[in-house]
Amino acid sequence: MNKFVGAWVSRRWLLVLLLWMMGESAAVAAPAMDGLWKGPLKMPGGELEVIFRLVSLTGGSYFATLDVPMQKVSHMAVQVEVRGDTVVFAAEEAGSRFIGQLAPDGKKLTGQWRQPGLEAALTLTFAPAAVNTAPKARLTPPYREEEVTYTNVPVNLRLGGMLTVPAGPGPFPAVVLASDAGGQDRDATIGDYRLMGILADHLTRRGIAVLRFDDRGVGASAGDFATATTAELVGDVQAGLNFLRTRSEIDVTRIGVVGHGEGGNVALLAAAQPLPPAFVVSLAAFGQSGSAAILQQQKALLRGIGVQEQDINIFIKQQQALQTVVTQNPDSKKAQAILVKMMRQYDASLDTITAQNRAAELTSARYRSQLAFNPAVRMDQVKCPVLLLGGTADASVAAEPNLNGLVKALHGNSDVTSKKLPGVNHLFQADPGEWAVVNGQPHETFSPAALELIRSWIAEHTKTK
């Protein structure tokens, strides 16, 4: 039986592969699809319930994820494309997509699920997302909260976020939080889970000030995350560091960066710049090249959904060929023409518009920079203390090869700590068996062991002399 495995599809590198621009039919008003789309997927040996969660975004697009409860899959990144009454849900990094027709009443999608080695009929039924109408009580935290804005001066970009400061006169040690890829809010909110919000609360309650900010184009921040390169994101973190240096309640000699996923690499690169942070905590960052990381993630996902090894090998060879076209053709128009033909050869069911949209994304400045990313570059200039953490249950950024790669790149730094956390996934959640039970239901949360390790390491490295 084909099986899904519990895995979070990390958005920092693969989102660019998933992004499908809306095409010329975007001028047609898209139907309101916010909510849950559920249905039974018949597979060899059994049946799996699949659940797509859709949230509308500005501009007519959607943020979407896939859950497969029986296989413990949650929040798998999915891209949505709507053309009239045709709807496509795609996790292209796993070679999987659903193409369906929307019923006139807007409550049912009937179509086909396709993945390497399997094609099956699938009908999805709409259900509105659960809304808790009861007022949510929020206790006043034992620290100060302040909405702040500041500017990335070299590019004149406004960034907005939240500064939390421990009670008392200070000055306090502080950190800037750098989120994973994908254009996230200051809390890195995914459903009910707030990775950065939980981390900020934990640290601030224990004497460490925290600045967390909305990514470009999200919330209170200007700009466009989809077009930002890694180097430009480093500038956003540097702007946060400079903002903290202007605050009287912050000790300017004890300001660091905590980054997750791509944010972990951004944090390390910020430490290689002039006026670096005093320390870096890197969570599930890449220690492999961008191209190798993308292929590794694709392999993991395909194996997780039960694709046969021979089909995986074919798919990966195809992706390698597409990567080669991108890297060898700096002329994007020329590269796109080749890519469209190749993708339609690989998948005869792929229509021209979708292939053109994918080709455009694969030749974008952001994807090119990520494909060429070398995590070892400039790491010889990182002199501050560094904590590297990875989870053994991370199916997106495998702990062993990526931690080893970063440790090797930082070999000239005398204060580098690297740890693998048993059972922790890419979102730094503990094994579901360890989740707290709230109202009779398991409640996903940040691994307590990871939180304490991060706090204690920062405390040790920011002790006043």
C-alpha positions, -999 to 999 in steps of 0.1 A, spaced: 0 0 0 13 35 -9 19 54 23 23 90 33 47 97 61 45 125 86 65 153 70 65 190 68 74 202 33 99 229 41 90 260 22 123 278 20 137 261 -11 108 241 -25 82 269 -25 98 284 -56 94 250 -73 58 249 -62 48 285 -71 25 286 -102 16 320 -114 -21 324 -121 -19 326 -159 -41 347 -183 -73 333 -168 -65 352 -136 -87 380 -149 -117 357 -143 -131 360 -108 -120 330 -88 -147 312 -68 -146 315 -30 -130 283 -18 -118 292 17 -122 262 40 -116 224 39 -119 201 9 -121 165 20 -123 132 3 -113 95 3 -84 86 -19 -86 49 -30 -52 33 -31 -39 -3 -35 -49 -20 -3 -70 7 13 -83 42 14 -69 74 29 -88 106 37 -71 137 23 -78 172 35 -69 204 16 -70 236 37 -74 268 17 -71 304 29 -76 332 4 -48 358 0 -48 393 -14 -46 393 -52 -70 364 -56 -45 336 -48 -47 310 -20 -24 297 8 -31 259 9 -19 228 27 -26 191 26 -33 169 56 -35 131 55 -44 122 91 -39 84 88 -3 89 78 4 118 102 9 143 73 0 178 82 6 212 66 22 199 34 26 229 12 3 230 -19 -1 255 -47 -36 263 -60 -45 273 -96 -81 281 -106 -92 285 -142 -129 289 -145 -144 258 -129 -111 238 -132 -91 236 -100 -55 223 -96 -40 214 -62 -2 207 -67 27 194 -46 50 194 -76 81 186 -56 65 152 -51 52 150 -86 17 149 -72 -14 169 -82 -52 169 -82 -71 183 -111 -109 186 -106 -140 203 -119 -159 225 -95 -197 217 -92 -221 245 -100 -230 249 -63 -193 253 -54 -194 225 -29 -178 196 -47 -146 189 -68 -146 158 -90 -114 148 -107 -81 128 -107 -52 125 -83 -19 118 -100 15 109 -85 44 88 -99 31 53 -103 -6 60 -94 -36 77 -109 -69 75 -91 -103 92 -91 -109 116 -62 -140 136 -51 -135 164 -26 -164 178 -6 -163 213 8 -166 220 45 -162 255 61 -132 258 84 -141 255 120 -147 289 136 -145 293 173 -171 320 181 -163 320 218 -142 350 228 -105 341 233 -91 353 266 -56 364 264 -37 369 296 -14 399 297 21 385 295 47 394 322 67 415 297 63 445 275 50 443 239 55 470 213 45 472 177 75 486 158 85 496 123 120 502 110 137 505 76 161 484 56 180 516 47 200 505 16 168 495 -2 144 519 16 121 491 26 97 494 56 95 463 79 70 459 107 69 435 137 67 430 174 94 438 200 89 420 234 111 431 263 114 415 297 100 434 328 126 455 345 151 482 336 175 462 315 196 464 294 188 429 282 203 405 257 182 403 226 176 383 194 162 389 159 141 360 147 145 351 110 118 329 96 118 301 70 110 308 34 76 313 19 65 348 31 55 343 67 40 366 94 60 375 125 48 344 143 55 320 114 18 310 118 7 276 103 -28 268 113 -29 270 150 9 266 154 31 297 158 67 286 158 82 321 162 55 333 185 61 304 209 98 309 208 96 347 214 73 342 244 96 315 259 127 336 256 112 369 267 97 353 298 132 343 307 151 376 303 158 378 265 142 405 244 130 394 210 123 412 177 102 392 153 90 407 121 67 401 91 84 389 60 84 412 30 49 417 16 33 403 47 14 421 75 31 454 83 61 449 60 64 463 25 80 446 -5 76 413 -22 90 381 -6 86 360 -38 112 381 -56 137 385 -27 170 367 -29 188 353 1 213 382 1 184 407 3 169 388 32 202 391 50 198 429 47 164 427 64 179 409 94 207 434 95 181 462 96 165 444 126 199 442 144 205 479 137 170 488 151 178 469 183 210 488 187 191 520 189 170 508 219 181 519 254 167 487 270 188 465 248 225 457 255 242 463 221 270 439 229 245 410 234 223 409 203 220 377 183 200 361 155 179 330 157 169 316 123 148 287 112 152 269 78 163 294 52 163 319 81 191 298 97 212 303 66 203 340 66 214 343 102 248 327 95 253 350 65 244 380 86 272 369 110 297 371 81 289 408 74 304 439 89 289 447 123 278 410 129 255 397 156 271 386 189 258 350 184 237 328 160 213 300 166 205 281 134 175 257 134 172 232 105 194 253 81 209 239 50 244 225 49 241 212 14 240 231 -19 207 245 -30 204 221 -59 213 191 -38 189 202 -10 160 204 -35 166 169 -49 170 154 -14 137 168 -3 120 155 -34 134 121 -29 122 120 7 87 131 -2 84 106 -30 95 77 -8 71 90 19 41 86 -4 51 52 -15 65 58 -50 86 30 -63 123 35 -63 126 32 -101 99 59 -105 118 81 -80 150 77 -100 133 88 -132 117 118 -115 150 130 -100 168 126 -133 142 148 -149 146 174 -122 183 174 -125 179 180 -163 156 209 -156 181 224 -131 209 220 -157 189 240 -183 184 268 -157 221 270 -147 235 268 -182 211 293 -198 213 328 -182 189 340 -209 156 333 -192 135 334 -224 157 308 -240 157 287 -209 119 289 -205 113 277 -241 135 247 -235 119 240 -201 83 241 -214 92 215 -241 110 192 -216 82 194 -190 55 185 -216 77 156 -227 79 143 -191 41 148 -185 19 147 -216 -11 158 -195 6 191 -186 -10 220 -204 10 247 -220 0 275 -197 9 256 -166 42 246 -181 50 282 -190 42 294 -155 64 268 -140 92 276 -164 89 313 -155 93 305 -118 122 282 -124 141 310 -142 132 337 -116 160 356 -99 150 340 -65 150 304 -78 183 310 -96 199 323 -64 186 294 -44 197 268 -69 232 283 -69 233 286 -31 265 273 -14 261 272 24 299 272 28 304 306 12 316 332 37 313 308 66 351 313 72 342 348 82 318 338 109 336 343 142 308 346 167 294 316 187 271 294 168 245 268 179 233 244 151 202 223 157 184 197 136 157 172 142 160 135 135 123 135 123 129 163 98 120 149 64 127 183 47 162 191 59 178 159 70 197 166 102 228 144 96 241 157 62 231 193 68 245 197 103 277 180 91 280 203 61 276 234 83 301 221 109 326 215 81 321 250 67 325 266 101 357 246 110 377 277 116 352 289 143 363 278 178 328 281 193 304 259 173 279 235 189 259 211 168 231 189 181 206 164 167 173 164 186 156 130 187 120 129 173 119 166 164 105 175 130 112 205 107 88 227 126 107 218 158 77 200 171 83 169 193 69 135 186 31 137 185 30 113 214 45 140 236 21 168 226 0 184 253 -37 174 253 -61 204 252 -99 197 254 -92 161 247 -72 167 216 -34 166 211 -20 201 206 11 206 185 37 228 201 74 236 200 96 209 215 101 218 252 136 202 251 145 224 221 132 255 237 152 249 268 184 241 249 181 274 229 174 294 260 202 279 281 228 282 253 219 319 247 220 326 285 254 310 287 267 330 259 253 363 270 263 362 307 277 395 319 313 394 328 
